[in-house]
């Protein structure tokens, strides 16, 4: 009896949670809501605004709406404007919908990337002698950046890229990560010819670049450039 009671209670709880979220959401409906812009990239702490046209050919059933995790909306007919003055959520979300004839929702979720530039990109070097030359152990560290899964590290020797590493951590909040490579050369150097670059990929047209070089004292302030990069 206790087992049956637990099952019934779980089913009722699941039904309650489903009802609280609203009707089922169909993202494959023909007349889908359209966001403008179609994707949002916003820096943490910045502001953003997005509009949604819920029905392209007129909403025949209930009024359109938008579910958001922050900010506020204003509605003008079938168009809805979403505005956030200060983004303070890493998992920001927005869904635009209207009610179909069967009572379900026709909806669209807005792809959102909330990013934070790294506070520092640094490279450390350890030189070792081996039987046929010299070995450099290079560690590139990127600190307090989000999302880390969008970061591509590029190691350079002089001005030539020699190794690339894409992080596989998909945390949306800021984290610090590092990656180590080993370089072998025939000639001895002081390590200043090596440097690394962290590329924060925020879409097909925008990459933020942050880089740091090694000097003999290994203390170099990072420099930053913002530009489009084709990899």
C-alpha positions in Angstrom: 0.0 0.0 0.0 2.8 2.4 0.8 4.5 1.7 -2.6 1.2 2.4 -4.4 0.6 5.6 -2.4 4.1 6.8 -3.3 3.4 6.2 -7.0 0.1 8.1 -6.9 1.8 11.0 -5.1 4.6 11.1 -7.7 2.1 11.1 -10.5 0.1 14.0 -8.9 3.2 16.0 -8.3 4.3 15.5 -11.9 0.9 16.6 -13.2 1.0 19.7 -10.9 4.5 20.7 -12.2 3.4 20.2 -15.8 0.3 22.3 -15.3 2.4 25.0 -13.6 4.6 25.3 -16.7 1.6 25.6 -19.0 0.4 23.5 -21.9 2.7 21.4 -24.0 5.0 23.3 -26.3 5.3 22.5 -30.0 8.5 23.9 -31.5 7.8 22.2 -34.9 4.6 24.1 -35.7 4.3 25.7 -39.1 3.6 29.3 -38.0 6.3 29.6 -35.4 7.0 32.7 -33.4 9.9 34.7 -34.7 12.5 36.5 -32.6 14.4 39.6 -33.8 17.3 39.2 -33.6 17.2 35.4 -34.0 19.9 34.9 -31.3 21.1 37.0 -28.4 24.7 37.6 -27.3 25.0 39.8 -24.3 27.8 40.6 -21.8 27.1 39.9 -18.1 25.9 43.1 -16.5 24.9 44.7 -19.8 21.5 45.3 -21.2 19.5 43.7 -24.1 16.2 43.9 -25.9 14.5 41.5 -28.3 11.2 41.5 -30.1 9.0 38.6 -31.0 6.3 38.3 -33.5 4.2 35.5 -32.1 1.9 34.8 -35.2 2.9 35.5 -38.7 -0.6 35.1 -40.0 -2.7 36.2 -37.0 -3.3 34.5 -33.7 -6.7 32.8 -34.0 -6.9 31.4 -30.5 -5.7 32.8 -27.2 -3.4 35.9 -27.0 0.4 35.4 -27.5 2.8 35.6 -24.6 6.4 35.3 -23.6 8.0 33.4 -20.7 11.2 35.0 -19.4 13.6 34.5 -16.6 14.4 38.2 -16.1 13.4 41.6 -17.3 10.0 42.7 -18.5 7.8 42.6 -21.6 5.5 45.0 -23.3 2.9 43.8 -25.9 1.6 45.6 -29.0 -0.9 43.3 -30.7 0.9 40.2 -31.8 4.4 41.7 -31.2 6.1 41.4 -27.9 9.2 43.4 -26.8 11.4 41.9 -24.1 13.9 44.2 -22.3 16.5 43.5 -19.7 18.3 46.5 -18.2 21.0 44.6 -16.4 21.7 40.9 -17.1 22.6 39.1 -13.9 21.7 35.6 -14.8 24.0 33.2 -16.5 21.2 30.9 -17.7 19.0 33.6 -19.1 16.0 32.3 -21.1 13.1 33.5 -23.2 10.2 31.6 -24.9 7.6 33.2 -27.1 4.3 31.4 -27.8 0.7 31.4 -28.8 -2.1 29.0 -28.2 -3.2 26.7 -31.0 -6.7 25.3 -31.6 -6.0 22.1 -29.6 -5.0 24.1 -26.6 -1.3 23.4 -26.9 1.4 26.1 -27.5 3.2 26.9 -30.7 6.5 28.2 -29.4 10.1 29.3 -30.0 13.0 29.4 -27.6 15.6 32.2 -28.1 19.2 31.0 -28.2 21.0 33.2 -25.6 24.7 33.4 -24.8 25.7 35.4 -21.7 29.5 36.0 -21.8 32.2 37.4 -19.6 35.7 38.2 -20.9 38.6 36.6 -19.0 40.2 38.6 -16.2 43.6 37.3 -17.3 45.3 35.1 -19.8 48.8 34.0 -18.8 51.5 31.7 -20.1 54.1 30.0 -18.0 57.2 28.2 -19.3 59.5 25.5 -17.9 62.7 24.7 -19.8 64.3 21.3 -19.6 67.4 19.8 -21.3 67.0 16.5 -23.0 69.4 14.3 -25.1 69.0 16.1 -28.5 68.0 19.6 -27.5 65.6 21.5 -25.2 62.1 21.0 -24.0 59.6 23.7 -23.1 56.6 22.9 -21.0 54.1 25.6 -21.8 50.9 26.1 -19.7 48.3 28.6 -20.9 45.7 29.6 -18.3 42.5 31.6 -18.9 40.8 32.9 -15.8 37.2 33.8 -14.9 35.7 33.5 -18.3 32.2 32.5 -19.6 31.2 30.4 -21.3 34.4 28.4 -21.2 33.1 26.0 -23.9 33.3 28.8 -26.4 37.0 29.4 -25.8 39.7 28.2 -28.2 43.3 28.4 -27.1 46.0 28.9 -29.7 49.7 28.4 -28.9 52.1 30.4 -31.0 55.8 30.0 -31.7 56.9 33.5 -32.7 54.0 34.5 -35.1 53.1 31.0 -36.2 50.2 29.0 -34.6 51.5 25.6 -33.5 48.7 24.1 -31.4 45.0 24.6 -30.8 42.8 23.4 -27.9 39.0 23.7 -27.6 37.7 23.4 -24.0 34.9 20.8 -23.5 33.6 22.2 -20.2 30.0 23.5 -20.9 29.6 25.5 -17.7 27.6 28.8 -18.4 29.0 30.6 -15.4 32.7 31.8 -15.2 35.4 29.3 -14.6 39.2 29.2 -14.9 40.9 26.5 -17.0 44.4 25.8 -18.2 46.1 23.6 -20.8 49.7 22.4 -21.2 51.7 21.5 -24.3 55.3 20.4 -24.7 57.6 21.9 -27.4 61.0 20.5 -28.3 63.7 22.5 -30.0 67.3 22.0 -31.0 68.3 25.5 -29.9 68.2 27.0 -26.5 66.0 30.1 -25.9 64.6 32.1 -23.0 60.9 31.2 -23.8 60.0 34.7 -25.0 59.2 33.4 -28.5 56.1 31.5 -27.2 52.7 33.0 -26.4 49.1 31.9 -26.3 45.8 33.4 -27.3 42.3 32.8 -26.0 39.6 33.2 -28.6 36.1 33.7 -27.2 33.8 32.6 -30.0 30.4 34.4 -29.7 29.0 33.6 -33.1 29.9 33.4 -36.8 31.0 37.0 -37.1 32.5 37.9 -33.7 35.4 36.6 -31.8 37.1 38.3 -28.8 40.8 37.8 -28.7 42.9 37.9 -25.5 46.6 37.1 -25.5 49.7 37.0 -23.3 53.3 36.7 -24.1 56.1 35.3 -21.9 59.1 37.4 -21.1 62.1 36.5 -19.0 60.3 37.6 -15.8 57.1 35.8 -16.9 55.0 38.8 -15.9 53.1 40.3 -18.8 49.8 42.2 -18.7 47.4 40.7 -21.3 46.5 42.7 -24.3 43.1 42.5 -26.0 41.8 43.1 -29.4 38.2 42.7 -30.7 37.8 41.6 -34.3 36.3 39.0 -36.6 38.5 36.0 -37.1 38.2 33.2 -39.6 39.7 30.0 -38.2 
